[in-house]
């Protein structure tokens, strides 16, 4: 049996129309309860009303500062933690319902974690780790082992050398290749990559990124790629979603968001990127201070205490995520007519 399924072009579109959603997320919330010294119960608003879609065949990059909710969102999408409220539609079917139970959904959606060592069972060989998922899902043992060895070869690890090794006997880059192979063992359509290359040396990182692009083309995959490195996100992503304090600030095509960002937070993130060009270095920081406490976020726009464009209306009104161009949405009152912000366009939305 072939490990590589027959797949259409990697960016799946209806004839004459735009790419269709593979995963739709609506009203996603996750609050973690905490208890302060006075005994008063409070919650950390880790994910606080997130809406987005992942189009078939694309790579959606998710970026933001530490604590913005990127990894929590990924765990909610995988069902590793239970969502408080929110709807997940996978290929039009509600996840967790009879038409798309979690077990069937997880065969279609897999995840690669940041910590390549902790992701693997230290008591299993590389081959056993990759074959474990297929065996649990009813694939005969010999066939599961053959699939594991074929995937090892596909990610650049010679089966004769690596199949019998344990995680501690291989390098970090090799372990991450094993994790990628394991994520493909059930022939999924969607793969979540949570900081999957951030712990690797730059030379190894480049190799793994190119491997991911090749696998996407070959297997017809869709990726959600989470990273704090904007250069990596620019390289691999078709669209980019920027998160801030549990919410989406901006989402749109990679070229548009990273070349001409509409949200002040996105501009500040891009300005913080290091550059080797002495003529392209920011002299003054565009973003001051730390993110607010997610237990007690600011009213209105959550970014307004740190925003250079903030006006009194920004602390009073929570900006909705509005469409300003095809597939490009921004949550900023300065971009929304009638918001009361002085920079808001009077007529059509300004680019």
C-alpha positions in Angstrom: 0.0 0.0 0.0 1.4 3.4 -1.0 2.0 5.8 1.9 1.5 8.8 -0.4 -2.2 9.2 -1.4 -3.2 10.6 -4.7 -4.0 14.2 -4.1 -5.1 17.2 -6.2 -3.1 20.4 -6.5 -2.0 21.6 -3.1 -4.0 24.8 -3.1 -7.5 23.4 -3.7 -10.0 25.8 -5.3 -13.5 25.4 -6.7 -13.5 26.0 -10.4 -13.6 29.7 -11.0 -13.8 30.5 -7.3 -11.6 31.0 -4.2 -10.2 28.3 -2.0 -12.7 26.7 0.3 -12.4 26.4 4.1 -11.1 23.1 5.5 -11.4 24.2 9.1 -13.7 27.1 10.3 -13.4 28.4 13.8 -16.1 30.6 15.3 -16.4 32.1 18.8 -13.6 30.1 20.4 -13.1 30.8 24.1 -10.9 29.3 26.7 -10.5 30.8 30.2 -8.3 29.2 32.9 -9.5 29.7 36.5 -7.0 31.0 39.0 -7.2 31.9 42.6 -5.7 35.1 44.1 -4.4 35.5 47.6 -7.7 36.9 48.8 -9.5 33.8 47.7 -11.3 35.6 44.9 -11.8 33.5 41.8 -10.6 34.9 38.6 -9.8 33.6 35.1 -7.0 34.0 32.6 -8.5 34.8 29.3 -6.1 32.8 27.2 -8.4 32.6 24.1 -11.2 35.1 24.2 -13.3 35.0 21.1 -11.3 33.9 18.1 -12.7 33.5 14.6 -10.8 32.4 11.5 -10.8 29.9 8.6 -8.1 27.7 7.2 -8.4 27.3 3.5 -7.8 24.0 1.8 -4.2 23.6 0.7 -2.9 26.7 2.3 -0.4 27.4 5.1 -1.8 29.7 7.7 0.9 31.3 9.9 -0.1 32.4 13.4 2.2 35.0 15.1 2.2 37.2 18.2 4.0 37.8 21.5 4.4 35.1 24.1 1.1 34.7 26.0 -1.1 35.9 23.1 -2.9 32.5 22.8 -1.2 30.9 19.8 -0.4 27.5 21.4 -3.6 27.4 23.4 -5.6 27.9 20.2 -3.7 24.9 18.6 -4.4 22.7 21.6 -8.1 23.7 21.4 -8.2 22.8 17.7 -6.7 19.4 18.5 -9.0 18.8 21.5 -6.0 18.4 23.8 -7.8 20.9 26.1 -11.6 21.4 26.2 -12.9 24.6 24.8 -15.3 26.6 26.9 -17.5 27.7 24.0 -17.0 27.9 20.2 -17.6 26.0 17.1 -15.2 24.0 14.9 -16.3 23.0 11.5 -14.1 20.5 9.6 -14.9 20.4 6.0 -18.4 21.7 6.8 -19.0 19.1 9.6 -19.2 20.2 13.3 -16.4 18.6 15.3 -17.5 16.6 18.3 -20.9 15.8 16.8 -22.2 12.6 15.4 -21.2 13.6 11.8 -17.6 14.3 12.9 -16.7 12.6 16.2 -13.3 13.5 17.7 -11.8 10.2 16.9 -12.5 10.6 13.2 -11.4 14.2 13.3 -8.1 13.4 14.9 -7.3 11.0 12.1 -7.6 13.9 9.7 -5.8 16.5 11.9 -2.3 15.9 13.4 0.2 18.1 15.3 3.9 18.5 15.6 5.1 20.1 18.9 8.0 22.3 19.7 9.8 19.9 22.1 10.9 17.1 19.9 12.1 15.0 22.8 9.1 15.3 25.1 6.8 14.5 22.1 8.2 11.0 21.8 7.9 8.1 24.2 11.4 7.4 25.4 10.6 3.7 25.8 9.6 3.3 22.1 11.9 3.1 19.2 11.5 5.5 16.3 9.8 2.9 14.2 7.4 2.0 17.0 6.5 5.6 17.6 5.5 6.2 14.0 3.7 2.8 13.7 1.7 3.3 16.9 -1.0 5.5 15.5 -1.8 3.3 12.5 -1.9 0.2 14.7 -4.4 1.9 17.2 -6.5 2.8 14.2 -6.7 -0.8 12.9 -3.9 -1.0 10.4 -2.3 -4.5 10.6 1.1 -4.6 12.4 3.3 -5.5 9.4 1.6 -2.8 7.2 2.0 -0.2 10.0 5.7 -1.0 10.2 6.1 -0.7 6.4 4.4 2.6 6.5 6.6 3.8 9.3 9.8 2.8 7.4 8.5 4.4 4.2 7.8 7.7 6.1 11.3 7.6 7.7 12.9 7.4 4.3 10.6 10.2 3.1 11.7 12.6 5.8 15.4 11.9 5.1 16.2 9.2 7.8 17.5 5.9 6.5 15.3 3.2 8.0 18.1 0.6 8.5 20.0 3.2 10.6 17.2 4.9 12.5 14.2 2.6 12.8 15.6 0.8 15.9 16.9 3.8 17.7 15.4 5.5 20.8 14.8 9.2 21.0 17.8 9.9 23.2 20.1 8.3 20.5 19.3 10.9 17.8 19.7 14.6 17.4 17.0 17.3 17.9 16.7 17.8 14.1 16.4 14.1 13.6 13.8 13.8 16.3 11.7 16.5 14.7 11.9 14.6 11.4 10.5 11.6 13.3 7.7 13.7 14.7 6.8 15.0 11.2 6.8 11.4 9.9 4.6 10.3 12.8 2.2 13.1 12.1 1.8 11.8 8.5 1.3 8.2 9.5 -2.5 8.4 9.5 -2.5 10.3 6.2 -4.1 13.5 7.6 -5.2 16.5 5.6 -4.4 19.2 8.2 -1.2 19.4 10.2 -0.6 21.9 13.1 3.0 22.9 13.6 3.5 24.6 17.0 6.9 26.2 17.0 8.1 23.1 15.2 11.4 24.6 14.1 12.2 27.2 16.8 14.4 24.9 18.8 16.6 23.9 15.8 19.9 25.3 14.6 19.4 27.6 11.6 20.9 25.3 9.1 18.7 22.4 10.3 15.7 24.8 10.5 16.1 25.6 6.8 16.3 21.9 5.9 13.1 21.1 7.9 11.2 24.0 6.4 12.1 22.9 2.9 11.0 19.4 3.9 7.7 20.7 5.1 7.1 22.5 1.8 7.9 19.4 -0.2 5.6 17.2 2.0 2.8 19.8 1.6 3.1 19.6 -2.2 3.5 15.8 -2.3 0.7 14.9 0.2 -1.7 17.7 -0.6 -1.5 19.0 3.0 -2.9 22.1 4.7 -0.8 23.6 7.5 -1.3 25.8 10.5 2.2 27.1 11.3 2.7 28.8 14.7 5.9 30.7 15.2 7.3 33.8 16.8 9.8 34.2 14.0 8.3 36.5 11.4 11.0 35.6 8.8 10.1 32.0 9.0 6.4 32.8 8.8 7.0 35.0 5.7 8.9 32.2 4.1 6.3 29.4 4.6 2.9 31.0 4.9 0.2 31.8 2.3 -1.8 33.8 4.9 -0.9 35.2 8.3 -3.0 35.7 11.5 -1.7 38.0 14.1 -3.0 37.5 17.7 -2.8 39.8 20.7 -4.0 39.0 24.2 -6.3 36.1 23.2 -7.9 37.8 20.1 -7.2 38.2 16.4 -5.8 41.6 15.4 -5.3 41.0 11.7 -5.5 38.2 9.3 -4.8 38.2 5.6 -2.6 37.2 2.7 1.1 37.0 3.7 2.3 39.5 1.2 -0.4 42.1 2.3 0.0 41.6 6.0 3.8 41.6 6.1 4.4 44.2 3.4 1.7 46.7 4.2 0.2 45.8 7.7 -3.0 47.6 8.6 -3.0 47.1 12.4 -0.6 49.1 14.6 0.4 46.0 16.5 1.3 44.2 13.3 3.4 47.1 12.2 5.2 47.1 15.6 5.9 43.4 15.3 7.5 43.9 11.9 9.5 46.8 13.1 11.0 44.6 15.9 12.4 42.2 13.4 16.3 42.2 13.4 17.9 43.3 10.1 21.4 43.0 8.8 20.9 46.0 6.7 22.2 49.1 8.6 19.9 51.3 6.5 16.9 49.3 7.5 17.1 49.3 11.3 14.5 50.9 13.5 15.9 53.6 15.7 13.0 53.9 18.1 10.8 51.1 19.4 7.3 51.3 18.1 5.9 49.2 20.9 6.5 50.1 24.5 5.8 48.1 27.6 4.6 44.5 28.2 1.2 43.0 27.2 -1.5 43.7 29.8 -2.5 41.1 32.4 -4.8 38.5 30.7 -6.7 38.2 34.0 -7.8 41.8 33.7 -7.5 42.9 30.1 -8.1 46.6 29.1 -11.6 47.6 28.1 -12.3 48.4 24.4 -9.4 47.6 22.2 -7.0 45.5 24.1 -4.0 47.1 22.3 -5.0 50.7 23.0 -2.7 51.2 26.1 0.4 50.5 23.9 -0.9 52.0 20.6 0.4 55.2 19.1 -2.9 55.8 17.3 -5.1 55.3 20.4 -7.9 57.8 21.0 -10.5 57.9 23.9 -13.0 55.9 21.7 -10.5 53.0 21.6 -10.9 52.4 25.3 -14.7 52.3 25.0 -15.4 50.2 21.9 -14.1 46.7 21.2 -13.2 46.8 17.5 -14.8 43.9 15.4 -12.8 42.0 12.9 -13.8 43.8 9.7 -13.0 42.9 6.0 -10.9 45.6 4.3 -9.9 43.5 1.2 -10.4 39.9 -0.1 -9.3 37.5 2.7 -7.9 40.5 4.7 -9.6 41.5 8.0 -8.4 43.9 10.7 -9.7 44.7 14.2 -8.9 48.4 14.4 -11.2 51.4 14.8 -8.9 53.6 12.8 -9.8 51.4 9.8 -13.5 51.4 10.3 -15.9 54.1 9.1 -18.3 55.5 11.7 -16.2 54.2 14.6 -15.6 57.7 16.0 -11.9 57.4 15.5 -10.4 60.5 13.8 -8.3 58.4 11.5 -11.3 56.3 10.3 -12.1 56.8 6.7 -15.4 58.6 6.1 -16.4 56.5 3.1 -14.9 53.3 2.0 -12.3 51.6 4.0 -8.8 52.9 3.4 -5.9 50.6 2.5 
